[in-house]
Amino acid sequence: MLTIPGLCWLCRMPLACPAWGICSRCTAAMPVAPPCCPCCGLPAMWTASPCGRCLLNPPSWDRLLLVTDYQPPLSKLVHRLKFAGATALAPALARLILLKVLDSRRRGDYFRPDVIVSAPLHARRAWRRGYNQSALLAIPLARWLNCEYQPTAVRRVRPTATQHQLTARQRRGNLKGAFRVDIPLAGRHMVIVDDVVTTGSTVAEIARLLKKQGAATIQVWCLCRTL
């Protein structure tokens, strides 16, 4: 019986391991983000300690891990996953986050999470799209890292305007009262998975609610951080 080999999503060459989705050559050729603050994920001189921005105004979360800046080719793959229904891309993109997590563990600055959650969509938007792209990234990550995935830990209870159409100030106001966390999280180490972090308003509001429920630490893992 003949088998059809998996092809790399970028170069379209056959994959030695079809489950990877993106070949090792294309993975190695991904643009590398500049040195970034380990807390906010924005460019900084030092990567071992929080930047001045975080010291003056700490974000709601404790650490942010990103694959790279929002630029091609990764930005095009994220757009296909998010808006073109290419859900088969999700495991390949989740693996890119996993590689960053494993690299963090090798450096000794990895905090093993107890629970992974995804940035939620409102039920109406999820119904229109048919899926939550952040959940599709979080599910394999939880399985690979042997962590608990809580799909309903964070719920979006109020529909909001699309974030990418708003300014930073409008984004913050747009999300007030949009989320709800109803489960106790006392002493648990959390990870919020999102596809793209721009101003950080969405993950900041979720992290604030998780901390309010007693979460010990909160990390944000994303594919792209707009730098």
Residue frames as a rotation matrix with the C-alpha (Angstrom) as fourth column:
MET 1
0.581 0.814 0.000 0.00
0.814 -0.581 0.000 0.00
0.000 0.000 -1.000 0.00
LEU 2
-0.345 -0.676 0.651 1.34
0.638 -0.678 -0.365 3.43
0.689 0.289 0.665 -0.94
THR 3
0.244 0.372 -0.896 1.32
0.900 -0.430 0.067 6.16
-0.360 -0.823 -0.440 1.68
ILE 4
0.510 -0.027 0.859 1.18
0.458 -0.837 -0.299 9.90
0.728 0.546 -0.415 1.06
PRO 5
-0.373 -0.715 -0.591 3.97
0.897 -0.115 -0.427 11.65
0.237 -0.690 0.684 2.99
GLY 6
0.631 0.510 -0.584 3.19
0.669 -0.739 0.077 14.73
-0.393 -0.439 -0.808 5.01
LEU 7
0.087 -0.561 0.823 4.45
0.764 -0.493 -0.417 17.97
0.640 0.665 0.386 3.49
CYS 8
-0.637 -0.391 -0.664 5.96
0.722 -0.603 -0.338 20.93
-0.268 -0.695 0.667 5.27
TRP 9
0.431 0.883 -0.187 3.43
0.782 -0.469 -0.410 23.77
-0.450 0.030 -0.893 5.56
LEU 10
0.445 -0.317 -0.838 6.08
-0.211 -0.946 0.246 26.24
-0.870 0.067 -0.488 4.38
CYS 11
-0.418 -0.733 -0.537 8.41
-0.716 -0.099 0.691 24.66
-0.560 0.673 -0.483 1.80
ARG 12
0.559 0.793 -0.242 6.03
-0.797 0.433 -0.421 21.82
-0.229 0.428 0.874 0.78
MET 13
-0.318 -0.707 -0.632 8.83
-0.722 0.612 -0.322 19.26
0.614 0.354 -0.705 0.92
PRO 14
0.450 0.497 -0.742 8.11
0.040 0.819 0.572 15.75
0.892 -0.287 0.349 2.36
LEU 15
0.315 -0.242 0.918 8.54
-0.906 -0.365 0.214 15.47
0.283 -0.899 -0.334 6.11
ALA 16
-0.627 -0.565 -0.536 10.61
-0.296 0.810 -0.506 12.78
0.720 -0.159 -0.675 7.81
CYS 17
-0.813 0.453 -0.366 8.10
0.547 0.377 -0.748 13.00
-0.200 -0.808 -0.554 10.66
PRO 18
-0.455 0.669 0.588 4.68
0.495 -0.359 0.792 14.04
0.740 0.651 -0.168 9.29
ALA 19
0.389 0.668 -0.634 3.39
0.897 -0.117 0.427 14.92
0.211 -0.735 -0.644 12.75
TRP 20
-0.448 -0.627 -0.638 5.83
0.749 -0.652 0.115 17.84
-0.488 -0.426 0.762 12.95
GLY 21
0.603 0.797 0.032 4.04
0.661 -0.477 -0.579 19.79
-0.446 0.370 -0.815 10.21
ILE 22
0.902 -0.416 -0.119 7.01
-0.426 -0.806 -0.410 22.11
0.075 0.421 -0.904 9.64
CYS 23
0.684 -0.669 -0.291 10.39
0.464 0.707 -0.533 20.67
0.562 0.229 0.794 8.62
SER 24
0.469 -0.580 -0.666 13.52
0.774 -0.093 0.626 21.21
-0.425 -0.809 0.405 10.68
ARG 25
-0.538 -0.692 0.481 15.06
0.840 -0.487 0.240 23.45
0.068 0.533 0.844 8.01
CYS 26
-0.086 0.592 0.801 12.07
0.313 -0.748 0.586 25.81
0.946 0.301 -0.122 7.98
THR 27
0.817 0.350 -0.459 11.87
0.516 -0.088 0.852 25.73
0.258 -0.933 -0.252 11.77
ALA 28
0.060 -0.899 -0.435 15.53
0.893 -0.146 0.425 26.73
-0.445 -0.414 0.794 12.04
ALA 29
-0.666 -0.326 0.670 14.98
0.675 -0.647 0.356 29.50
0.317 0.689 0.651 9.47
MET 30
0.476 0.876 -0.082 12.18
0.812 -0.401 0.425 31.14
0.339 -0.269 -0.902 11.49
PRO 31
0.081 -0.429 0.900 12.98
-0.064 -0.903 -0.425 34.77
0.995 -0.024 -0.101 12.32
VAL 32
-0.232 -0.264 -0.936 14.48
0.887 0.337 -0.315 35.07
0.399 -0.904 0.156 15.79
ALA 33
0.815 0.556 0.163 13.01
0.413 -0.755 0.509 37.63
0.406 -0.347 -0.845 18.15
PRO 34
-0.010 -0.824 0.566 15.43
-0.214 -0.551 -0.807 40.24
0.977 -0.129 -0.171 19.53
PRO 35
-0.795 -0.284 -0.536 16.46
0.445 0.327 -0.834 40.01
0.412 -0.901 -0.134 23.20
CYS 36
-0.022 0.911 0.411 13.25
-0.113 -0.411 0.905 40.42
0.993 -0.026 0.112 25.17
CYS 37
-0.477 0.004 0.879 12.23
-0.858 -0.218 -0.465 41.00
0.190 -0.976 0.108 28.77
PRO 38
-0.911 0.111 -0.398 11.27
0.123 0.992 -0.003 37.64
0.395 -0.052 -0.917 30.33
CYS 39
-0.681 0.680 -0.273 8.28
0.318 -0.062 -0.946 39.29
-0.660 -0.731 -0.174 31.97
CYS 40
0.126 0.782 -0.610 6.53
-0.324 -0.549 -0.771 41.45
-0.937 0.295 0.184 29.35
GLY 41
0.220 -0.087 0.972 8.17
0.708 0.699 -0.097 39.94
-0.671 0.710 0.216 26.25
LEU 42
0.995 0.091 0.035 9.11
0.092 -0.753 -0.651 43.32
-0.033 0.651 -0.758 24.76
PRO 43
0.415 -0.904 0.108 12.62
0.446 0.099 -0.889 44.17
0.793 0.417 0.444 23.51
ALA 44
0.974 -0.169 0.152 15.08
-0.214 -0.459 0.862 44.82
-0.076 -0.872 -0.483 26.33
MET 45
0.249 -0.964 -0.089 18.81
-0.871 -0.183 -0.455 45.01
0.423 0.192 -0.886 26.94
TRP 46
-0.772 -0.520 0.367 18.84
-0.636 0.650 -0.416 42.12
-0.022 -0.554 -0.832 29.43
THR 47
-0.066 0.754 -0.654 16.91
-0.532 0.528 0.662 38.86
0.844 0.391 0.366 29.30
ALA 48
-0.563 -0.254 -0.786 17.70
0.397 0.752 -0.527 37.54
0.725 -0.609 -0.323 32.78
SER 49
-0.664 0.340 -0.666 15.63
0.615 -0.258 -0.745 40.05
-0.425 -0.904 -0.038 34.77
PRO 50
0.379 0.906 0.187 12.54
0.880 -0.290 -0.377 42.24
-0.288 0.307 -0.907 34.27
CYS 51
-0.341 -0.446 0.827 12.96
0.739 -0.672 -0.057 45.41
0.581 0.591 0.559 32.27
GLY 52
-0.991 -0.093 -0.099 12.41
0.133 -0.802 -0.582 48.91
-0.025 -0.590 0.807 33.63
ARG 53
-0.463 0.886 0.024 8.85
-0.588 -0.328 0.739 48.97
0.663 0.328 0.673 32.32
CYS 54
0.181 0.547 -0.817 7.97
0.212 0.790 0.576 45.87
0.960 -0.277 0.027 34.34
LEU 55
-0.585 -0.440 -0.681 9.72
0.756 0.008 -0.655 47.15
0.294 -0.898 0.328 37.46
LEU 56
-0.972 0.228 0.058 7.70
-0.236 -0.940 -0.247 50.37
-0.002 -0.254 0.967 37.34
ASN 57
-0.067 0.997 -0.042 4.43
-0.970 -0.075 -0.230 48.81
-0.232 0.026 0.972 36.23
PRO 58
-0.850 -0.341 0.401 4.44
-0.292 0.939 0.181 45.00
-0.438 0.036 -0.898 36.57
PRO 59
-0.460 0.713 -0.529 2.01
-0.639 0.148 0.755 43.15
0.617 0.685 0.387 34.27
SER 60
0.375 0.737 0.562 -0.68
-0.927 0.283 0.248 40.87
0.024 -0.614 0.789 35.68
TRP 61
0.951 -0.096 -0.293 1.30
0.049 0.985 -0.163 37.78
0.304 0.141 0.942 34.68
ASP 62
0.693 -0.717 0.079 4.75
-0.119 -0.005 0.993 36.62
-0.711 -0.697 -0.089 35.82
ARG 63
-0.463 -0.878 0.120 6.43
-0.103 0.188 0.977 35.50
-0.880 0.440 -0.178 32.61
LEU 64
0.669 0.640 -0.378 5.82
-0.456 -0.048 -0.888 35.62
-0.587 0.767 0.260 28.84
LEU 65
-0.391 -0.732 0.558 7.24
0.087 0.574 0.814 33.12
-0.916 0.366 -0.161 26.35
LEU 66
0.596 0.555 -0.581 7.00
-0.499 -0.312 -0.809 33.83
-0.630 0.772 0.091 22.62
VAL 67
0.506 -0.409 0.759 8.16
0.703 0.706 -0.088 32.10
-0.500 0.578 0.645 19.46
THR 68
-0.629 -0.703 0.332 8.87
0.772 -0.512 0.377 35.28
-0.095 0.493 0.865 17.48
ASP 69
-0.708 0.336 -0.621 7.58
-0.243 -0.942 -0.232 38.65
-0.663 -0.014 0.748 16.37
TYR 70
0.310 0.879 0.363 4.40
0.289 0.277 -0.916 38.87
-0.906 0.389 -0.169 14.29
GLN 71
0.010 -0.377 -0.926 6.04
-0.857 -0.480 0.186 38.67
-0.514 0.792 -0.328 10.87
PRO 72
0.824 0.272 -0.497 6.17
-0.524 0.698 -0.488 36.24
0.214 0.663 0.717 7.94
PRO 73
-0.661 0.554 -0.506 6.25
-0.258 0.466 0.846 33.33
0.705 0.690 -0.165 7.61
LEU 74
-0.862 0.310 -0.402 4.72
0.507 0.551 -0.663 32.64
0.016 -0.775 -0.632 11.02
SER 75
-0.654 0.648 -0.391 2.22
-0.328 -0.708 -0.625 35.50
-0.682 -0.280 0.675 10.81
LYS 76
-0.419 0.494 -0.762 0.82
-0.861 0.050 0.506 34.02
0.288 0.868 0.405 7.57
LEU 77
-0.685 0.151 -0.713 0.39
0.173 0.984 0.042 30.60
0.708 -0.095 -0.700 9.20
VAL 78
-0.842 0.396 -0.367 -1.34
0.344 -0.129 -0.930 32.18
-0.415 -0.909 -0.027 12.20
HIS 79
-0.537 0.656 -0.530 -3.67
-0.734 -0.673 -0.089 34.05
-0.415 0.342 0.843 9.85
ARG 80
-0.482 0.337 -0.809 -4.53
-0.533 0.620 0.576 30.81
0.695 0.709 -0.119 8.04
LEU 81
-0.794 0.171 -0.583 -5.26
0.500 0.729 -0.468 29.06
0.345 -0.663 -0.665 11.33
LYS 82
-0.775 0.426 -0.467 -7.35
0.223 -0.508 -0.832 31.93
-0.591 -0.749 0.299 12.67
PHE 83
-0.217 0.694 -0.687 -9.31
-0.564 -0.663 -0.492 33.11
-0.797 0.281 0.535 9.65
ALA 84
-0.264 0.062 -0.963 -9.03
-0.944 0.186 0.271 30.48
0.196 0.981 0.010 6.91
GLY 85
0.691 0.671 0.269 -10.16
-0.719 0.678 0.154 27.38
-0.079 -0.300 0.951 8.82
ALA 86
0.227 -0.688 -0.689 -6.75
-0.383 0.587 -0.713 25.66
0.895 0.426 -0.130 8.53
THR 87
0.708 0.142 0.691 -7.15
-0.705 0.108 0.701 23.81
0.025 -0.984 0.177 11.84
ALA 88
0.894 -0.427 -0.139 -4.70
0.399 0.897 -0.188 21.11
0.205 0.112 0.972 10.69
LEU 89
0.189 -0.847 0.496 -1.99
0.010 -0.504 -0.864 23.73
0.982 0.168 -0.087 11.27
ALA 90
0.716 0.212 0.665 -2.60
-0.553 -0.409 0.726 23.82
0.426 -0.887 -0.176 15.03
PRO 91
0.917 -0.399 0.002 -0.35
0.304 0.701 0.646 20.87
-0.259 -0.591 0.764 16.09
ALA 92
0.245 -0.867 0.433 2.54
0.854 -0.018 -0.519 22.18
0.458 0.497 0.737 13.98
LEU 93
0.120 -0.155 0.981 2.22
-0.131 -0.982 -0.139 25.65
0.984 -0.112 -0.138 15.51
ALA 94
0.915 0.211 0.344 1.80
-0.368 0.087 0.926 24.23
0.166 -0.974 0.157 19.03
ARG 95
0.694 -0.714 -0.094 5.05
0.719 0.693 0.051 22.33
0.029 -0.103 0.994 18.48
LEU 96
0.031 -0.685 0.728 6.86
0.390 -0.663 -0.639 25.63
0.920 0.303 0.247 17.87
ILE 97
0.462 0.180 0.869 5.71
-0.667 -0.576 0.474 26.79
0.585 -0.798 -0.146 21.31
LEU 98
0.997 -0.081 0.015 6.79
0.055 0.789 0.612 23.44
-0.061 -0.609 0.791 22.77
LEU 99
0.363 -0.923 0.130 10.29
0.749 0.207 -0.629 23.87
0.554 0.326 0.766 21.33
LYS 100
-0.045 -0.331 0.943 10.54
-0.240 -0.912 -0.332 27.24
0.970 -0.241 -0.039 23.09
VAL 101
0.761 0.373 0.531 9.32
-0.602 0.100 0.792 25.69
0.243 -0.922 0.301 26.34
LEU 102
0.875 -0.470 -0.121 11.91
0.483 0.864 0.141 22.91
0.038 -0.182 0.983 26.11
ASP 103
0.058 -0.867 0.495 14.62
0.494 -0.406 -0.769 25.46
0.867 0.289 0.405 25.37
SER 104
0.246 0.119 0.962 13.53
-0.630 -0.735 0.252 27.38
0.737 -0.668 -0.106 28.46
ARG 105
0.979 0.132 0.154 13.79
-0.203 0.650 0.732 24.18
-0.004 -0.748 0.663 30.49
ARG 106
0.525 -0.850 -0.035 17.33
0.745 0.479 -0.464 23.56
0.411 0.218 0.885 29.23
ARG 107
-0.134 -0.568 0.812 18.31
0.062 -0.823 -0.565 27.07
0.989 -0.025 0.145 30.33
GLY 108
-0.651 -0.123 -0.749 16.92
0.688 0.320 -0.651 26.40
0.320 -0.939 -0.124 33.80
ASP 109
-0.935 0.347 -0.075 14.23
-0.277 -0.846 -0.455 29.08
-0.221 -0.405 0.887 33.80
TYR 110
-0.516 0.766 -0.383 11.25
-0.167 0.349 0.922 26.79
0.840 0.540 -0.052 33.20
PHE 111
-0.713 0.422 0.560 8.31
-0.620 -0.008 -0.784 26.70
-0.326 -0.907 0.267 35.61
ARG 112
-0.915 0.384 -0.122 6.23
0.270 0.809 0.523 23.56
0.299 0.446 -0.844 35.16
PRO 113
-0.545 0.774 0.323 2.55
-0.768 -0.615 0.178 24.55
0.336 -0.151 0.929 35.07
ASP 114
-0.781 0.421 0.462 -0.22
-0.028 0.714 -0.699 22.70
-0.624 -0.559 -0.546 36.87
VAL 115
0.189 0.937 0.293 -3.01
0.595 0.128 -0.794 23.94
-0.781 0.324 -0.533 34.61
ILE 116
-0.927 -0.366 0.083 -3.09
0.271 -0.501 0.822 25.25
-0.260 0.784 0.563 31.04
VAL 117
0.171 0.975 -0.143 -5.96
0.489 -0.210 -0.847 27.46
-0.856 0.075 -0.512 29.87
SER 118
-0.550 -0.281 0.786 -6.62
0.834 -0.239 0.498 29.12
0.048 0.930 0.365 26.53
ALA 119
-0.870 0.282 -0.404 -7.80
-0.216 -0.955 -0.201 32.64
-0.443 -0.088 0.892 25.80
PRO 120
-0.402 0.777 0.485 -11.53
0.634 0.618 -0.465 32.07
-0.661 0.121 -0.741 25.25
LEU 121
-0.919 0.312 0.240 -13.85
0.025 -0.563 0.826 33.29
0.393 0.765 0.510 22.53
HIS 122
-0.465 0.863 0.199 -17.39
-0.721 -0.238 -0.651 34.38
-0.514 -0.446 0.733 23.19
ALA 123
-0.320 0.382 0.867 -19.85
0.209 0.921 -0.329 31.57
-0.924 0.077 -0.374 22.39
ARG 124
0.732 0.657 -0.184 -21.28
0.000 -0.269 -0.963 33.50
-0.682 0.705 -0.197 19.44
ARG 125
0.368 -0.677 -0.638 -17.89
-0.918 -0.376 -0.130 34.10
-0.151 0.633 -0.759 17.83
ALA 126
-0.606 -0.580 0.544 -16.77
-0.519 0.807 0.282 30.53
-0.602 -0.112 -0.790 18.50
TRP 127
0.129 0.742 0.658 -19.95
0.269 0.613 -0.743 29.29
-0.955 0.273 -0.121 16.81
ARG 128
0.839 0.176 -0.515 -19.32
-0.382 -0.485 -0.787 31.47
-0.388 0.857 -0.340 13.75
ARG 129
0.027 -0.932 -0.361 -15.68
-0.999 -0.033 0.010 30.41
-0.022 0.360 -0.933 13.45
GLY 130
0.685 0.320 -0.655 -16.34
-0.390 0.920 0.041 26.81
0.615 0.227 0.755 14.43
TYR 131
0.434 -0.620 -0.654 -13.38
0.789 0.612 -0.056 26.55
0.435 -0.492 0.754 16.80
ASN 132
0.953 -0.299 -0.041 -11.12
-0.225 -0.793 0.566 28.48
-0.202 -0.531 -0.823 19.18
GLN 133
0.625 -0.754 -0.203 -7.63
-0.083 0.195 -0.977 28.67
0.776 0.628 0.060 17.68
SER 134
-0.110 -0.683 0.722 -6.02
-0.881 -0.269 -0.389 29.21
0.460 -0.679 -0.572 21.11
ALA 135
0.449 0.350 0.822 -7.67
-0.720 0.687 0.100 26.05
-0.530 -0.637 0.560 22.44
LEU 136
0.987 -0.092 -0.130 -6.32
-0.023 0.727 -0.686 24.09
0.158 0.680 0.716 19.46
LEU 137
0.143 -0.983 0.117 -2.82
-0.369 -0.163 -0.915 25.20
0.918 0.088 -0.386 20.52
ALA 138
-0.111 -0.177 0.978 -3.34
-0.983 -0.125 -0.134 24.55
0.146 -0.976 -0.161 24.24
ILE 139
0.797 0.549 0.252 -4.73
-0.587 0.803 0.106 21.01
-0.144 -0.233 0.962 23.98
PRO 140
0.741 -0.559 -0.373 -1.63
0.242 0.740 -0.628 19.34
0.627 0.375 0.683 22.47
LEU 141
-0.146 -0.819 0.555 0.68
-0.431 -0.453 -0.780 21.39
0.890 -0.353 -0.287 24.71
ALA 142
0.198 0.303 0.932 -1.11
-0.980 0.094 0.178 20.08
-0.034 -0.948 0.316 27.81
ARG 143
0.982 0.187 -0.007 -0.85
-0.187 0.978 -0.096 16.51
-0.011 0.096 0.995 26.50
TRP 144
0.470 -0.871 -0.142 2.84
0.167 0.246 -0.955 16.75
0.867 0.425 0.261 25.61
LEU 145
-0.412 -0.664 0.624 3.77
-0.440 -0.455 -0.774 18.36
0.798 -0.593 -0.104 28.95
ASN 146
-0.380 0.334 -0.863 1.48
0.624 0.781 0.028 16.11
0.683 -0.528 -0.505 30.99
CYS 147
-0.993 0.119 -0.024 -0.44
-0.072 -0.737 -0.672 19.08
-0.097 -0.665 0.740 32.41
GLU 148
-0.298 0.954 0.014 -4.10
0.741 0.241 -0.627 19.55
-0.602 -0.177 -0.779 33.17
TYR 149
-0.937 0.111 0.332 -6.09
0.168 -0.690 0.704 21.42
0.307 0.715 0.628 30.51
GLN 150
-0.460 0.798 -0.390 -9.14
0.557 -0.083 -0.827 23.31
-0.692 -0.597 -0.406 31.77
PRO 151
-0.681 0.154 0.716 -11.27
0.668 -0.271 0.693 24.32
0.301 0.950 0.082 28.75
THR 152
0.282 0.890 0.359 -13.93
0.531 -0.456 0.714 26.05
0.799 -0.011 -0.601 30.86
ALA 153
-0.149 -0.393 -0.907 -11.75
0.981 -0.175 -0.085 27.60
-0.126 -0.903 0.412 33.58
VAL 154
-0.705 -0.069 -0.706 -11.97
0.046 -0.998 0.052 30.98
-0.708 0.004 0.707 31.84
ARG 155
-0.092 0.756 0.648 -15.17
0.962 0.234 -0.137 31.98
-0.255 0.611 -0.750 30.06
ARG 156
-0.993 -0.090 0.070 -15.90
0.108 -0.937 0.332 35.03
0.036 0.337 0.941 27.93
VAL 157
-0.423 0.885 -0.194 -19.30
0.787 0.253 -0.563 36.12
-0.449 -0.391 -0.804 29.19
ARG 158
0.435 0.546 -0.716 -19.67
0.091 -0.818 -0.569 39.35
-0.896 0.182 -0.406 27.23
PRO 159
0.447 -0.275 0.852 -19.20
0.894 0.176 -0.412 39.83
-0.036 0.945 0.324 23.49
THR 160
0.218 -0.476 -0.852 -16.63
0.188 -0.836 0.515 42.49
-0.958 -0.273 -0.093 22.63
ALA 161
0.866 -0.021 -0.499 -15.48
-0.459 -0.428 -0.779 44.39
-0.198 0.903 -0.380 19.58
THR 162
0.781 -0.624 0.022 -12.65
0.552 0.675 -0.490 42.83
0.291 0.395 0.871 17.60
GLN 163
0.601 -0.555 -0.576 -9.43
0.459 -0.351 0.817 43.78
-0.655 -0.754 0.044 19.38
HIS 164
-0.314 -0.870 0.381 -7.24
0.847 -0.075 0.526 44.42
-0.428 0.488 0.761 16.33
GLN 165
0.054 0.412 0.910 -9.52
0.755 -0.614 0.233 47.32
0.654 0.674 -0.344 15.32
LEU 166
0.914 0.403 -0.052 -8.97
0.307 -0.602 0.737 49.20
0.266 -0.689 -0.674 18.61
THR 167
0.180 -0.845 0.504 -6.29
-0.473 -0.523 -0.709 51.35
0.862 -0.111 -0.494 20.21
ALA 168
-0.636 -0.505 -0.583 -4.45
0.250 0.580 -0.775 50.17
0.730 -0.639 -0.243 23.34
ARG 169
-0.908 0.333 0.255 -6.70
-0.393 -0.461 -0.796 52.27
-0.147 -0.822 0.550 25.61
GLN 170
-0.014 0.954 -0.299 -9.84
-0.982 0.044 0.185 51.08
0.189 0.296 0.936 23.83
ARG 171
-0.141 -0.107 -0.984 -8.68
-0.191 0.978 -0.079 47.46
0.971 0.177 -0.158 24.15
ARG 172
-0.948 -0.259 -0.183 -8.40
0.129 0.212 -0.969 47.75
0.290 -0.942 -0.167 27.93
GLY 173
-0.624 0.773 0.108 -11.88
-0.670 -0.460 -0.582 49.25
-0.401 -0.436 0.806 28.25
ASN 174
-0.086 0.586 -0.806 -13.30
-0.865 0.357 0.352 46.78
0.494 0.728 0.476 25.76
LEU 175
-0.321 -0.175 -0.931 -12.38
0.006 0.982 -0.187 43.82
0.947 -0.065 -0.314 28.00
LYS 176
-0.841 0.044 0.540 -13.71
-0.533 -0.244 -0.810 45.06
0.096 -0.969 0.228 31.34
GLY 177
-0.184 0.803 0.567 -16.15
-0.675 0.316 -0.667 42.45
-0.714 -0.505 0.484 32.62
ALA 178
0.167 0.245 -0.955 -15.70
-0.953 0.287 -0.093 40.30
0.251 0.926 0.282 29.51
PHE 179
-0.330 -0.404 -0.853 -14.26
-0.226 0.911 -0.344 37.24
0.916 0.079 -0.392 31.32
ARG 180
0.518 0.451 0.727 -15.21
-0.831 0.065 0.552 35.10
0.201 -0.890 0.408 34.28
VAL 181
-0.500 -0.643 -0.581 -13.23
-0.307 0.758 -0.575 32.56
0.810 -0.109 -0.577 36.32
ASP 182
0.393 0.825 0.406 -15.41
-0.748 0.030 0.664 30.42
0.535 -0.564 0.628 38.56
ILE 183
0.726 -0.145 -0.672 -13.07
0.308 0.943 0.129 27.64
0.615 -0.301 0.729 39.73
PRO 184
0.890 -0.447 0.091 -10.72
-0.283 -0.386 0.878 27.85
-0.357 -0.807 -0.470 42.75
LEU 185
0.721 -0.690 -0.070 -7.05
0.163 0.266 -0.950 28.01
0.674 0.673 0.304 41.77
ALA 186
0.839 -0.366 0.402 -5.34
-0.539 -0.461 0.705 28.51
-0.073 -0.809 -0.584 45.13
GLY 187
0.243 -0.875 0.418 -1.63
-0.453 0.279 0.847 27.73
-0.858 -0.395 -0.328 44.88
ARG 188
0.510 -0.011 0.860 -1.78
0.586 0.736 -0.338 26.47
-0.629 0.677 0.382 41.29
HIS 189
-0.444 -0.742 -0.502 0.71
-0.069 -0.531 0.845 27.43
-0.893 0.410 0.184 38.59
MET 190
0.517 0.827 0.222 -1.11
0.294 0.073 -0.953 28.53
-0.804 0.558 -0.206 35.45
VAL 191
-0.796 -0.602 0.063 -0.33
0.277 -0.269 0.922 29.04
-0.538 0.752 0.381 31.77
ILE 192
0.398 0.843 -0.363 -2.47
-0.083 -0.361 -0.929 31.14
-0.914 0.400 -0.074 29.42
VAL 193
-0.547 -0.529 0.649 -2.05
0.581 0.318 0.749 30.11
-0.603 0.787 0.134 25.77
ASP 194
0.535 0.663 -0.523 -2.89
-0.031 -0.604 -0.797 32.62
-0.844 0.443 -0.303 23.04
ASP 195
0.582 -0.304 0.754 -1.99
0.805 0.348 -0.481 32.84
-0.117 0.887 0.447 19.37
VAL 196
-0.164 -0.599 0.784 -0.91
0.592 -0.695 -0.407 36.51
0.789 0.398 0.468 19.25
VAL 197
0.299 0.167 -0.939 -0.21
0.869 -0.455 0.196 39.00
-0.395 -0.874 -0.281 22.04
THR 198
0.177 -0.177 0.968 -0.31
0.650 -0.718 -0.250 42.61
0.739 0.673 -0.013 20.86
THR 199
0.014 -0.138 0.990 -0.88
-0.518 -0.848 -0.111 45.08
0.855 -0.512 -0.083 23.70
GLY 200
-0.829 -0.320 -0.458 -1.41
0.144 0.669 -0.729 42.25
0.540 -0.671 -0.509 26.18
SER 201
-0.535 0.674 0.510 -4.83
-0.817 -0.565 -0.111 43.54
0.214 -0.476 0.853 27.23
THR 202
0.402 0.746 -0.530 -6.59
-0.579 0.656 0.485 40.19
0.709 0.112 0.696 26.82
VAL 203
0.101 -0.420 -0.902 -4.08
0.455 0.826 -0.334 38.07
0.885 -0.376 0.275 28.72
ALA 204
-0.848 -0.403 0.343 -3.68
-0.069 -0.558 -0.827 40.82
0.525 -0.725 0.446 31.34
GLU 205
-0.160 0.879 0.450 -7.39
-0.932 -0.285 0.225 40.76
0.326 -0.383 0.864 32.15
ILE 206
0.602 0.327 -0.729 -7.42
-0.183 0.945 0.273 36.94
0.777 -0.031 0.628 32.27
ALA 207
-0.306 -0.815 -0.493 -4.30
0.438 0.339 -0.833 36.89
0.846 -0.470 0.253 34.47
ARG 208
-0.702 0.100 0.705 -5.85
-0.546 -0.712 -0.442 39.43
0.458 -0.695 0.554 36.83
LEU 209
0.365 0.921 0.134 -8.87
-0.849 0.271 0.453 37.19
0.381 -0.279 0.882 37.33
LEU 210
0.461 -0.274 -0.844 -6.71
0.182 0.960 -0.213 34.08
0.869 -0.055 0.492 37.78
LYS 211
-0.682 -0.729 0.056 -4.64
0.149 -0.214 -0.965 35.86
0.716 -0.650 0.254 40.44
LYS 212
-0.357 0.644 0.677 -7.89
-0.855 -0.517 0.041 36.93
0.377 -0.564 0.735 42.12
GLN 213
0.720 0.634 -0.283 -8.85
-0.509 0.759 0.405 33.24
0.472 -0.147 0.869 42.36
GLY 214
0.744 -0.428 0.513 -5.56
-0.445 0.255 0.858 32.43
-0.499 -0.867 -0.001 44.07
ALA 215
0.885 -0.465 0.002 -3.24
0.298 0.564 -0.770 31.33
0.357 0.682 0.638 41.23
ALA 216
0.564 -0.745 -0.355 0.36
0.498 -0.036 0.867 31.15
-0.659 -0.666 0.350 42.48
THR 217
-0.514 -0.716 -0.472 2.09
-0.085 -0.505 0.859 32.04
-0.854 0.482 0.198 39.20
ILE 218
0.673 0.719 0.174 0.88
0.186 0.063 -0.980 32.85
-0.715 0.693 -0.092 35.70
GLN 219
-0.597 -0.802 -0.002 2.80
0.134 -0.103 0.986 32.43
-0.791 0.588 0.169 32.47
VAL 220
0.579 0.674 -0.459 1.69
-0.410 -0.246 -0.878 33.53
-0.705 0.697 0.134 29.00
TRP 221
-0.483 -0.657 0.578 2.73
0.256 0.525 0.811 31.35
-0.837 0.540 -0.086 26.05
CYS 222
0.603 0.682 -0.414 2.09
-0.193 -0.379 -0.905 32.68
-0.774 0.625 -0.096 22.56
LEU 223
0.472 -0.398 0.787 3.20
0.850 0.442 -0.286 32.16
-0.234 0.804 0.546 18.99
CYS 224
-0.183 -0.473 0.862 3.73
0.707 -0.672 -0.219 35.84
0.683 0.569 0.458 18.22
ARG 225
0.200 0.156 -0.967 4.31
0.776 -0.627 0.059 38.95
-0.598 -0.763 -0.246 20.30
THR 226
0.652 0.039 0.757 3.93
0.591 -0.652 -0.475 42.23
0.475 0.757 -0.448 18.43
LEU 227
0.083 -0.773 -0.629 7.20
0.933 -0.161 0.321 43.99
-0.349 -0.614 0.708 19.22
